[in-house]
Amino acid sequence: MARAARYAGRQAALIGLLGGVGIGIVGACASMQPPPGAPFDAEAPVLLSASPDSGAVIADFDDDVEFLFDEVITEQGLEALVTISPRHDELSVSWKRRRFTVKPRDGWHPNAVYQVTLRAGVTDLQNNRTEEGSTIVFSTGGDIPNTRIGGSVVDWQAGRMAAGAVVEAIRLPDSLTYVGVSDSLGAYELLYIPAGTYLLRAGVDGNNNGRINAREVYDSVTVTVSDSLMRDFWTFRHDTVGPRVNDISLTDSQSVTIGFNQMLALETPTPDAFGVWELPDSNRVSVNQVLLRAAFDSLRQAAAAAAADSVLAARADSLGVPIDSVAAIPDSAAADTMQIGLPLAPDSLAGAAQPDSPPRDSILDQRPALFADIVIVTTEPLKPATRYWIEATVSNLLGAVLQSGRFLTVPAAVVPDST
């Protein structure tokens, strides 16, 4: 009633103005500007109705979907606020003061359940913006099923939940595509999906075009929908060519860090997947260990702490005082005693402390983190002022294998052991 009174008051004020200034006001109204002296409006437009009614079943539906507001709204940006599922390539949007209509340019699909969503952001002439959206559901043939496909989308490569990910249910074999978007926590739901076989896909929308492109990270599965179901997606790049050595660097005299151009398979590569040759004579240097970069860093930190404790204990013993009274050793001094370049005990990795990380949602703990960097440890130190060819044969998450390598030149000054 308050909104109706506000509207009636506004019309009365407008009639009074028309009577005072005559036909000259017509040009001002045509420009869609509020008339001079009109009451200030601080309230956002209110959606009065939408048609067809939500829940309607209209066989061979060919009309527009219409949204009606309680006041004049602006035309700019309306098309960007409307989404239609199943997806259509182009929409036709028509605006007339308090209402606007939308319709796919190629017409509505028959025997489909549609969700037409108007998101928040509709504005009036004084730039008041709606803060809530609205969705209507109707069928162009057949009952509307009470089904739900829900779950979460994980950006596996980035190690976080995927906000704003595109989720698609592609009906087979006709490719009718129902679409949704994950929320800020990576959760999604697709409602009222008719029974059938679907290819479900979820992907991180890197270019914000509302679609999953081939070079974007995604995950997919084929399912049969007959009732509600849950499915989580772990998105990653689907490369059909194996990982290539992207960069290589000397970590210490026996450790080399290798970075690849994509994520590797979850199993840590074995030493025989790598070759190290001393040039120019091509003498092969054996690889003793392969470590994930995170594990290598953890071992280095653990070794530094152990070395520091050992030196402190020795100093305290020589002075005949409690260890608590001995000054701590600087990190640089402890680092000089580390020898992770030497072979490690088989269970060293299992006992290594993991790097500190912020608490993560439990879903992120269900699978290991992806990696594109590894450290190889040779059985003997690499020679100063010597060039080596280092080669890797590894696979990615799809199982694609590639052999590649790079040259590494060890500097004349020996790199101190970092462990």
Number of C-alpha atoms within 10 A of each C-alpha: 6 7 13 10 10 14 14 12 14 16 13 12 15 18 11 11 16 15 10 11 10 10 10 10 15 11 9 13 11 8 8 13 10 16 14 9 9 13 12 9 15 11 13 20 25 17 18 12 13 18 16 19 12 15 14 17 20 16 13 13 17 14 13 18 17 17 19 20 18 18 20 18 27 20 19 10 11 20 17 11 13 18 20 20 19 23 19 18 8 12 18 13 18 15 16 12 14 18 21 21 19 21 20 18 12 11 15 18 19 15 17 23 25 24 21 19 16 20 17 14 19 25 21 24 17 16 16 16 18 17 12 12 14 13 15 17 20 23 25 20 17 15 17 20 16 11 17 18 18 17 16 22 33 27 23 22 17 12 16 16 24 26 20 22 30 23 29 25 25 20 23 14 10 7 12 18 18 25 24 22 22 24 16 12 15 20 19 24 17 20 20 22 24 21 14 12 16 23 17 22 20 31 31 27 21 15 10 11 9 18 18 21 14 11 11 16 21 26 21 18 12 14 15 14 17 14 14 16 13 10 15 17 22 21 25 23 19 18 17 12 14 24 27 22 23 15 15 19 15 17 19 21 21 25 28 21 20 23 20 20 13 24 21 24 20 14 9 13 20 15 17 13 13 19 18 22 17 18 14 10 7 11 11 14 17 16 20 18 19 22 21 18 18 15 19 23 20 19 24 20 22 18 21 24 16 15 22 22 16 13 16 20 17 13 16 17 13 9 11 9 12 12 16 10 9 14 10 13 14 9 13 10 13 21 20 14 18 23 19 20 24 19 14 14 7 7 8 10 16 9 10 17 13 16 11 7 6 5 7 11 11 8 13 17 10 8 11 10 12 17 18 19 21 21 23 26 26 22 16 16 16 23 17 14 11 14 17 22 17 21 19 22 19 23 22 23 20 15 15 16 18 16 15 17 20 15 16 18 17 19 13 10 9 14 15 15 19 21 24
